[in-house]
Amino acid sequence: MTITPPDRRLMFALMALVLFCPAILYGQSADEGQSSLPPGRAAAMADYRRALAEYQSAQASYDAAAGTYWIRIAERRHLRASKRSNKEPLAIGDYVLAQPPVYTGPAKPRDPSKPEEPPEAPPYVPLVADFLAAARAEFNFVPRMPQSESEFKHAYAKVALAAGLTADQIVRIYGFEAGGNGGYDIEAGLEHDKHARAITTALGYNQLLATNTVEILAESGRGFLQVLKARAAQLPDGEGRAFDDKITIVRRMVGFALSVPDDWKEHEALSKTQKGLGVHALNLDVDVGPLLQTQKLLDSVIFARRMGLSRTLTAAELEMMNLTGDGNGFDMITMPYAWRDQVPTSNFFARGGYSRNPVAQRNNVVGRLIASTAARMDEEVKKQGAKELAAALH
């Protein structure tokens, strides 16, 4: 019999079906085919499928509740900003008073048919050595590192006091951010063990992220150049020429920071480039680092004054602005005291930021977070590094 092209296609399709689904050849369903597994493995797979269904159901319920919650958080934040803009008084109902949902369902089960995989390694966080290498490669810049920690502390103390920060703010925030003993080159995660793993690029006495450095340079870099020029004019000729070379490099860095719109996400993208990492090395320079570290706090003070708050901020209040951003921090510190033990800290974070902040989760209302921050400062300022910074301020 001659096979016509359509018949030939049908024959090939049937052959493929038999090859790739042998259960059909023997008159078995797909489920019946599972019974051919060894009894122990078949039972394990059945348990896995039941556990996976339970996990997926619980996770879906949690995701729906959490999604709704964080949408409300964003909506109330927008409402409060609008009210402030229109000079309208806030009410406690302008905050979400419930705590965020917490997942309490089963953990995701492991598929017993697949080999157990090792835990995924955390992403690499650039270190001081990377900042220095990038600065040299991208800008031919080598920071003028201090001869001692004391030299940097005195340089920072001079700049911070001249900017109008109080000694209390300077020392207590250093204690909180740098662990009371951190050096000018301390990176987040390495405060107590330099052989541990860095957790972010946050660097120095006030723990500036690489993104902070790029943003501050974009917004205040021209002012820094004027300060550096004034210093250069007071130096002897030989030293002045070397300082002029540094100013030229800093000017290039400022131009890089200004190459994108003044937006956090834009600055974050720049900070992840080799040039961005090189710019972050400015924090290690004894002439520029104190300007950057000071400006981080000064920007928050200026923001509070611009919003109409004329009193001096306590160190814990200033740290709230440092921790959550100026707008959210200002929202917290101007809240009536009677509300502080009722309003959850989740109101001042995005969902991702809150999930990465165990301090805000543990101290889950505003009053507790501020009190905990002040108590931590009380302990950290007793350490030698904080005492040395306090001495440098006098």
N, C-alpha and C positions, 0 to 999 in steps of 0.2 A: 504494500500500500504506500502510495506517495504521500508524504507529509507536507501539507501546504504551510506557508509562513505563519499564519495565525495559529495553526495546530502546533507548530514547532515552538512558538512562544509559550503556549499553554503547557506543553510537555516540560520545558525548562523551568517554568514557574513551579510546577508540581514537584519536580526533582529538588529544587531549592528549598521548598517547604519541608520536604522530608529530611533533607540534610540538616537544616537549622532547627527543626523542631521534631526530634525523633519520637516524642510522645505521641504524635499524630499517627506515626507508622504503626504503633502498637495499640492504638485506640485509647490512649490515656489523655486526660485533661492536664493542664499545667499544674493544678493543685495536686493531682494524683502523682505527678512526676516528683513532687517534693517528698513523697513517702518513700522514695528510693534512697533518700539520705539515711545515713546511720541514725539509729534511734536517738542517741544523745544529741547529735547535731541538729536533727529535725526539731527536737524539743527546744533547744537553745534558740533556733531561728524563730520558732513560734513565740517564745517569751520575748524575744527582741522586738518582733512586730507589734506585740501588745504594748510593750513599754514605749516604743516609738510613737504609737498612736496616742498614748496617754500624754507623753511629753509634748507632742505637737498641739494637742488640744489645750493643754495648760499654757503653753507658750503663746498660742493665738489669743487666748483670753487675756493674758497679761499684756501683750503688745497692744491690744485694743484699748485696754484701760489706761496704759501708760501714754499711748498716743493722744488720747483725749485729754489727759491731765496736762501734758506739756504744751498742748495747743492752748489750753486755758491759761497757763502760766504766761505764754507769749502774748496772748490777748490782753491780760490784765497789765502786763508791763507796758504795752502800747497805750493802754488807757491812762495809766499814771503819767506817762510822758506827755500825753496830750493835755491832761489836766494841768500839769506844771507849766506847760507852754502857754496855756490860757489863764494862768494865775488862779486856778480853781483849787479849793482845798481838797485834800485827799481824805478818804474814809477807809476804815479798816476793811470794808467789803471790797476795796479795790485790790486786795491781795487774795491769793488762793490760800485758804486757811487749813486745808487738808495736806497731809504729808504725801509725797509721791508713792504710787503703788510699788510694792516690793514683790518680786517673783518668789513664790513659795512652792512651786510645783516640782516635779521630779527633774533630776538632771538628765541631759541627753544621753540615751543609752549608746553603748558601743556595739557596732555591727560585728557579731562573732565570726562572720564569714570573711572578714577583712583583717589583715595583720594589724596589730596595735602599732600606731605611729607615735614616734617621740613627740613631746610637746614642742610646739612651734617656737623657735628662738625669737626673743623680742627684737624689734628693729634696732639697728645700730644708731646710737646717738653720738654725733661728733664731739670730740674732746678738745681740750685746750691745744693739744699738739696739732689738731686738724685746723683750728682757727689760725694758728701761727703759720702753718704751711700754706694755707690759702691766702693769707695776707701777703706773704712773700711772693707767691706765684702770680697772684692777680694784680697786686698794687706795688710790688717791690717794697713792701712795708715791714719793718721790724719794730715792734713796740719798744719804747724805752721803759723797760721793766724797773721797778724800784730796787734799790740796794737792800731794802729790808721791808718787812710788813709795816714797821713803824713809819717809814717814809711815806708809804701809800696812805696810811691812816691820817697822817698830818696833812697831806695834800687834799684828801677827801674832806677832812674836818674844816679846812680853810674855805673850800668851795661851798660846802653845804651851809655853813654859818653865814657866809656872805650872801647866799641866795635867800636867806630868811627862815630856814628851817631851824627848829629849836633843838637844843642839846638832847632833850628828852626824846623827841621824835627820831633823831639821828641814831642814838645809841640803842633805843628799844627796838626799832625796826631792824637795825643791823643784827641785834640779838635774835630776833624772830626769824629773819630771812637766812642768815648765815650761821645759825646755830650757836651764837655766842662766842665762837672761836674761829670762824671761817676766815680764810685769807681772801685777798683781793682777786685771786684766781680760782676760788672755790666754785665748783659746778654742782648743780642740783643732784642729790643722790650720793655725793661724795663728802658730805659735811663731816661725817664721823668715821669714814673709812675710805681713804683715797684709792683703795684697791677694789672697791665695790663697783657697781655699774651706774654710770650716769643715767638719769631718768629723763632729763630735758637739757636743752642748751642754756638754761638759766645760769647766770654767771655773776660773781662778785658780791659785794656787800648787800646790794638790794635785789640780787638775782634777776638780772635782765635776760629775757629770752633773746635769741638772735633777732626775732621779729621786733621786739622792743627797740633794739639797737638801731635797726634800719629805720623804724618809724620816728624815733627821737632825732636821728640824724636828718631825716627829711624835714621835720618840723622845726628843729632848733639848730641844725648844723651851721646855718649862716651866722648865727649868734656865736657859736663856738669858734668859728673862724676869726671873728672880731676879737674875742678874748685871746686867742693864740697869737694874733698879730700884735696885740698890745704887749704881750709877754716878750715876744721876739724883739720888739723895739727896745726893751730894757736890758737885753743881753749883750755881752761883748761880741765883737764882729765875728770871731770864729764860731762861737756857739749860736749866734744869730743866724748865720748862713745855714747851719744844720737844722735849726728850727724852721727856717723858711722852707726847706725841703719837706719837712713833715707837714707844714701847712698846705703845700702843693698837693701832697698825697691825700690829706683829709678833704681838700676841695674836690678831688676826683671822687672820693667816696660819697661826699654829699651829692654830687651830680648823679651818681649811681642810684642813691636812695630817692632822688627826685625824678627818676626816669619813669615812674608809674604814678597813677593818681594816689592821693593821700587816703588810702583805705587799708584797713588791717589785713584783709585777705591778699591784697596786692603786695603789701610789705612782707607778708608771710611767704609768698611765693619767691620773692627776691632773696629772703633770708636762707632759703634752702639751696641756693646756687653757691658755687665756689666763691664768687665775689661777695655774696651775702655773708658767708662764713668768715671771709677775710675782714669785712667791715666789723664783725663782732669782736675781732681781736683788739679793736680800739679800747675795749674795757680794760685791757691789760697794760695800757700805756699810762704812765703816771701823770702825764699832762692832760690827756683826753678822758681817761677812765673816770676820774672824779666828776667831770662835767656830765658825763652820761648817767652815772649812778645818781647824782643829785637831781638831774632833770626829771628822772622817773618819778621822784616824790614831789618835786616842785610842780609838775604838771597837774597833779591831783589837788594840791593846795590852790593853784590858780583856778582850776575848775570850780572848786567849792566857793571861792570868792566870787567868781563870775555868776554863780547860781544864787548869790545873795547871802552866803554864810560867812559872816565876818569874824566870828570867834576863832581862836586857835584850836585846831584839831588835836585831840589826844593821839598818842602814837597808835593805839588800837584802832581808832577811827580812821586814821590815815592808812593803816594797813588794810582795812576793809576796802578802801578804794584801790589800793595796790592789788588786792587779792581778786576782786570781782570786776574791776574796771570802774572808771570814774562815775559813770551814770548809775550803775547798780550800787556802788559803794555809797554814793551821796544819798540815794534812796534809803539805804539802811540807817545811816548815821543821823538823818534828819527825822526819822520816824519817832513819834511820841513814845516815851519810855513805857507807857502802859500797854503798848501794842507789841513790844519787842519779844515778850515771852509767848506770844500767840502766833506770830507770823513765821512760817517755815523759811529756812534759808534757801530752799529750792526756788523761791520767787526771784532770786537774783542770779540764777545760772541758766544756761541752756542745758538741755538734757545730757549731752555728751560731757560737758564740763562738770556737771554735778556728779555724774557716775565716776569721774576720775578724781573726785575730791573727797577722800574719806573724812577729812576734818569737818567739812560742811555737813556731811551725812551724820557723823557722830553728834555734832553740836547743831541739831536740826531746827533750832529756832534762833532768831536774830540775837536775842539777849544772851543766850548760851554761847553763841559763836564769838561775840565781842568779849564776853567775860573770859572765855577760854583763851582767846588770843592775848588778853592782858595778863592772865596768869602765866602763860608760857613766857611772855616777855619778862615777867618778874624773876623767873628762874634763869633765863638765858643771860640777863645782864649781870649776873653774879660771876660769870666766867671771865677768864683772864683777857680774852680778846676784846670783850665789851668794855672791861675796865680800862684797857689801853686806849680804846677809842674815846672813852669819856675823858681820859687824861689829855688826849690830843686836842680836845675842844676847849681847854682852858689855857 
